[in-house]
Amino acid sequence: MRAYRSVWRGVVVALAALALVVGGISIGWIAVLGTAAGMAVTGAVVSFAWVQEPRRRWRAMSDLALWFGIGAVLMLGLPVAFGPWALFLLIAIGVTCPPLLDLAVRELRQRRPVASTGTVHRLEAGDLERRWVRTSRELRDRRGDVQAVLALVQERERLLDEIERRDPAAFDAVLVRAGWREPQDR
């Protein structure tokens, strides 16, 4: 994903440079640079209000100011350069941005079904955790059928034993991620 981020950023910066030149020539340099500066300030203010942790705030402010400024240049210059196709290009830039793809991949991995199995030692670590979280949801949603609930509880016991056997040090972290233990409960 690191290589993808670099390529994506390179493409966006190249498009922004093209949009800056085309927009500067057709709309005017002061209009394009002034709008980009105004949007950069807006990005910094939004980031300042959004991020609460002081150590991350300044980095977030600079990042968001940069991307708001680049976004303004893209929105002003691309329509001049590409006409109506600029809308599709802007949508493609937004849809393919690395943080959004990271979120989508993470969500798909969480939703990927992991079949119930009697032999948990064959499952990968991520599949073990996903199955354990899924059985948590199934237990919360189950009403009535005692045999099904018992089978889920027994499977959860096998899953937890396997997770703890593979990495005892990270076992608490797994419980915290799954929502069964608070970070301070140790």
N, C-alpha and C positions, 0 to 999 in steps of 0.2 A: 504494500500500500504506500510505502514511502516513495517509491519510484513514480507511482501514479500521481501522488500529491505534487511532486516536482514537475511532472509533465503538465498537469492541470494548471498549476500556477504559471508555468512558462507560456502556455497557450493564452491564458487570461491576460497576462502582462503584455504579450505581443498584440492581442486584440485591443487592449487599452491604449497601447502606443499608436496603433493605427487609428483608433477612434479619436485620440487626442489630436493627431495631425489633421485628420479629415474634419473633425468638429471645429478645430481652431481656425482652419482655412475658411470653412463655409459659414459657421455661426459667429466666430470671433474668439480670439484667444482669451480676452478678459471674461467673456461670458462662460466659456468652458472652464477655465481655471478658477474663476470665482465660484461657480456652482460646485466644482469638485472640492474646493476649500470649505465651503459652507456645509457640504455633506460630510466631510471629514470631521468637522467640529461637531456635527450632529452625532456621528458615530462615537466620538470620544465621550460626549455627554451621556448618551444612552449606555455605553459601557460603564461609565463611572457610577451611574445610578443602578445598574444591574448587578455588577460584581461586588460582593460584600467583602471578600477577603482582601486585605490591603496588599499582600504580596503579589496577588494575581491581577489586581486592579490596573496597575500601570501598564502591564503587558497587554491586557485585554483592551485598554484604551487605545494604545498605539495600533494594535491589530485591527480593531474595528474602525478606527479613523482611516487607516489605509484602505480597507476594503470598501467602506462607504464612499471614499473619494474615487476609487477605481470604478465602483458601480455607477457613480454619477457620470464619469467620463464615458463609460460604455453606453449608458442610456442616452447621452447627448450625441455621441459620434457615430455609433453603429447604425442608427436609422438613416443618417446621411450617406454612409458608405454602402449599406446593403438594402436600403429601402424597406419594404414590408418583411423581408426575410430576417431583419434584425430581431423581430419579436421571437422567432423560432430559435435564433442563435442565443438570445438572452435566456430563454427557457432552458435550452440545452446546457448552458453554463450553470444555471441554478440547479438543475436536476443532477448533473454530474459532479457537483462539488463534493470533495472528499468527506467532510463531516456528515453530510446527508447520506452518502453511500455507506459510511461506517455504521450509521444508525440503522439503515435498512438491512445491512448484512447481519448485524447483531440481532435485530428483530426476527429475521428469517431463521437464524440459528436457534433462537429461543422457541420458535413455533414449530421447528422441524420435529416431527414425531419420533419418539424413541420407544420402540415396542417393549412391552413387558417381557422380561426374560428371567428364567430361573438361574442362569449362569451369568452373574454380574461381572465376573472377572474378564469377560470378553469385551465389555464395553470400554470405550475411551473415557477419559476423565470428564470431558465436557458432556458426553452422553449420560454419564452417571449423574452429574449435577442436574442436567435437564430433566432426566427421568424422575429424580427425587423431587424437584420443584413441581413437575406435572402431577406426581402422585399426591403432593400436598393439596393442589387444587382439586383433584378428584376426591380426596377425603373430605374436603370442606363442602363439596357439592353433593356428596352421597347422602341419601336418606333411606333408611329402611334395611335393605339387603345386608344382613349381618355377615354372610359368607364373603360377599364382595369386599366389605370393609375389612374383614379379617385378612383376606388375601392381600389387600393394599398395605395394611400395617406390616405384614410379614415381609412383603417385598421392600418396603421402606427400611425395615431393619437390616435386610441383606445389603441394600444400597448404602446405608450409612456405615455399616461395618466395612464395606469395601472401600469407601471414600477415606475412612479413617486409617485403614490398613495401608493404603497407597501413600498417603502423606499426612501423618499425624500432626505435623506442625501447622499445616494449612487447614486442618479440619474446622477450627473455630471460624476461620474466614469464610468457609463454605456455609456454615450455619448463619453467619451474619448476612452474606449475600442472598441467601434464600429467605431471609426475614424471620428466622426462627430464634434468633438471639440478637440482642442489642450489642453494639460494639463494646460497650463498657462492661457487659456481663462476662467476666472471665474467671 
